Amino acid sequence: MTRRIRDVMSRDTASVEPMTTVARAAELMRERDVGDVLVAYDCDLFGLLTDRDIVLRTVAAGHDPRRTAVGSVCTRPPLVTLDPDDTTEHAADLMRRHAVRRLPVVERGGCPVGVVSIGDLATADRPHSALAGIGRAEPTR
């Protein structure tokens, strides 16, 4: 069943400014139990930092997470984004085409309002699938 993004997106997203250190962003991800943070100045989306960006673009590249700004390692525009009124089917198509697991959701004025992950889509469209079950599972610490 196709649904609107506004009904399945994660609204309680974490956000940091581009000059925030990667270490602080990683701490925020741990505190919020999320795998990404929006990188923004108020309503201007600058990029998206994922746990994968931290590992590949920071740690594996030999950069110090305590001294590296998220703006230098995050995925930057042109970002693939969604509108809250887009459909889950459209989101899945974009994820497939662009080989991404998360998409920022921005309102028409450009203000970020959430993130949709592949797990959000699985839970919304196929609530009994294995991926949906993983998405609902309690995190391991």
Secondary structure, 3 states (H helix, E strand, C coil): CCCEHHHCCECCCCEECCCCEHHHHHHHHHHHCCCEEEEEECCEEEEEEEHHHHHHHHHCCCCCCCCCEHHHCCECCCCCCECCCCEHHHHHHHHHHHCCCEEEEECCCCCEEEEEEHHHHHHHHCCCCHHHHHHHCCCCC
